Amino acid sequence: MSDYDNVRIKKLVLKGEKHKKSKKRKKEKDEKETSKKPKVQVDEDAIDHGGWWAAKAAVDLTGTVAIEFGNRCYLKALDNGLFTLGAPHGSGESPEPEEIFTAFPINDRKVAFKSGYGKYLKIEKDGMVTGRSEAVGSMEQWEPVFEDNRMALLSETGHFMSIDPEDDACVALRKKVGEHEICKVRSNGARDVVVDEEPKEEKGDLGEVEKNYVKKFQKFQDKKILISKSTIKELEEAKAQGSLHETLLDRRSKMKADRYCK
């Protein structure tokens, strides 16, 4: 039985901030006009990989991960301390236990990887990548490099991790990124909720956005739509400063066109 039977696979649980409802001012309620329960974006790529999603930034490389080269092929640890490219997986299949690693952030740029055998990945002088280190030194540190939605792992020697096309061994021999150096680090840890689409009131240009919110919150005693005559430039500046909704409320308040106005 493989030592990997004892590998512990955990999900990273990222605790998001919980905001308590405020009852101090009605204006604060309006600042959350667009607040709805966010829809979770369907990640088809993650579904195709058994729920393992691709890291988009260095901060994502932590906890339980798998390193993918090509399409659904993962770096696999061998019991002799070497690595090879595992067999292709079918759609929806997760990595095998031997293909699962633990990522430990060193700083905001570099990370170390530990195999299920409890050893760290290291770049050797001859360019081979091995997993025999008991502790993390400079040679066990890897820097994820992201560019144009692609990723590569840079070693301390300035060479990028890759798969040798001749024998599928894991090496780091080239200082330039080619097709064999492109990889993805995938995680099955929890991640932040992503909003599926913007609120319907905020579709269109800023003039249409203001009109949409006036229609939504207007008092209809006079049966007329009252829209501020101030310039759109004010809204453009507010949007850039992150205060668009507060500015929209102020403009409606001046027109007495909001049911939350005093």
N, C-alpha and C positions, 0 to 999 in steps of 0.2 A: 504494500500500500504506500502511495506517495506521501512524503512529508506535507504535501499541500492539503491533505485532508484536515490538517490542523490550522489552516489559514483562517483567520477571522476576517470576515468581510462585513464591513459596517458602512452604513450610509452617513454622510456628513449631514448633520442637522443644523442649518443656519437659522438662527432665531431672528426673525424680523422685528422691527420696532412696532409696538402696539400703541396706537394713539387713542387716548381717552376722549370721549365726546365732551365738547365744551358747551356750557349753557350760559356763558357770561354775556355774550352779545349775539344778536341775530345776524349781525354783519358777518361774524365768523362762520355762521352756518352757510351764508351765501358764498363764502370763499371756497366752499367745497361743493359748488353747484354741480360739478362734473364728476364728483366722487361716486362711483358705483363699485359693486363687487367686480374686480377685474376678471376678465376672461383669460384663461390660460391658453397661450399659443400652442398649437399642436406642432410638436417637433418631429416631423416625419423622419428626419435623419436619425434621431435618437431611437425612434420606434424600430427602424430598420436594423439598429444595432442592439436590440434587446433592452432598450432603456438607457443605454450609455451615451451621454451627450458629449459633443466635442468642445474642448476648452477653447475659449476665444481670447483669453488674456492670462498672464502669468499667475494672477490671483486665483484662477480656477484650478491650478495644479496643486492639489492638496488632498490628502486622504486616499481612498481606494481609486486606483486608476488602471487603465490599460493603454499601451502604446501601439497605435495602428499604423501599419505601412501598407499602402495599396488599398484595396477594397475588402474590408472585413477580414483582414489578416493581422494578427497581433504578435508582438514580440513575446517569445516564449522562453522561460528559464529552464535550463537543463541542470541535472544534478551534479554535473562536473564544473559548474561555475561559469559556463558559457551560455550564449543565447542564440536562438535561431528564430526564423519566421514560422509561426504556426500555420496550420492548414486553413484554407478559407472557410469562413462560417457561412451558414445559410442566413437568409433574411430573417431578422427578428431574434437571432441567437446571440447570447451573451458570451463574453470571453470565457475560456476554460480557466480553472484555478491556477495552472502554471503560467497563464498569461496575465495574471493580476498582480499589480505592484502597489506599494504604498508610497505616496509622494510626500516629502517633507520640505516645506519652504525654508530656505536658508536666509534669504532676505527678499527684498521686493523684486529681484531680478533672477535669482538662482534657486534651484531646487535639487534635492537628492531623491533617488529612487531606491527602494528596498524591495528585493524579490521575496517571494513566499518562503524561501530558504533562510531568510533573515540576513541576507548579505546585500551590500550596497553596490550599485552599478558604478564601474570605474573605467576610465580610458587608460589603456596601457601604452607603453612607449612604442610598441609596434602597431598601434592603432586598433587593436582588438578591444572590444568592450566585454568586460568580465564582471561577474557578481560574486566576489570572494572577500570583499572588504568588511571588516567588523565595525568600522567607524567611518565618519565622513571627514575627508580632507579635501584639499583643493581639486584633486583628480576625480573625486566622487560628485562634484558639483556640475550641474548642467543648466544652461541658460536657454529658455524657450524664446525663439525669435519668431515674431509674427509679421507677415507682410502680405498684402493682397489676399487676405483670407486663407493664407497658407502658413504652415508652421514647420520649424526645424529645431532640433536640439543641438546647441553648440557646447562643445567640451572645453575644458580648461586650456587645452592645447591649441584651440582655434579651429578644430576640425568638427564637422557635423556628423552626428550619428546617422548611420544608414544601414541598409541590408546589402550584403555582397550578392550580386545577381548570380554568381557562379555556384555558391554553396549555401546561400541563405543565412550566412553567419552575420552577427551584428558587429559592425566595425565603425570607426570614425577616421576616415582617411582623407577626406576632401575639405578644402577650405572654402569652396563655393557650393551653393545649394543647387543640386540637380534633381531629376525625378526620383532618384533612389534615396535622397535625403528628406524628401517631403514626408511628413508624418502627422498624425493627430494623437493628442493625448485625450482619452475619453474618461469620463467619470460617471459613476452612478449615484453620486451624492446629491442631496437636495440643492436646489438653486432657487433664486428669486423668481417670483411670479412675473410673467411678462404680459402686458396688456395686449390683447389681440387686435383691437382697433381703437381709433380715437373716438371720442364722443361725437354723436351726429351733429351736435350744435357747433362743433369746431371744424366742420368741413367747409371748404371754400375759403375765399380771401377774408381779411379782417372785417371788411364792411359787411359781408354776409354773416360772419360769426356774431357781430354785434346785433344784427337784425334777428338772428336766431334766438339769442338770449333775451332780447326784448320781448319777442313773442312768447318765450317760455315763462317769464316772470312779470309781464306787464299786468297792471290793473286795467280792467276793461270798462271803467265807468263811462268814458267818453267815446268808446268804440273806435278810437284812433290809435295808430302805432306811433309812439313818440320816440324818435331816435335823435341822439345828440348831434348837434351841428358842428361839434369840434372836429378837428382834422383827424384823419386816420393815422397820421404820423405819431400822434400821442399813443395810439394803441401799439404801433410798431415798436416804439421805445419801451413801452410797458412790457411787451412780450419778450424783448431782449433782456430786460431786467428781472423777468420772472414774476411780474406783478400784473399780468393781463387781467385776471378775474377781478382783482380789487379795483382796477381802473374802469373796467366795464360797469361794476356796481356803482362807482362814483358818478359815472356819466349818466346812468339810469336814474340815480338819486336826484341829480340836478334837473332831470326832465320830469320828475315825479312819476316815473314809469316803472316802479318796481313795488311789488306787494310787501317787500321787506323794509321799504323806506319808512322813516318815522313821520 
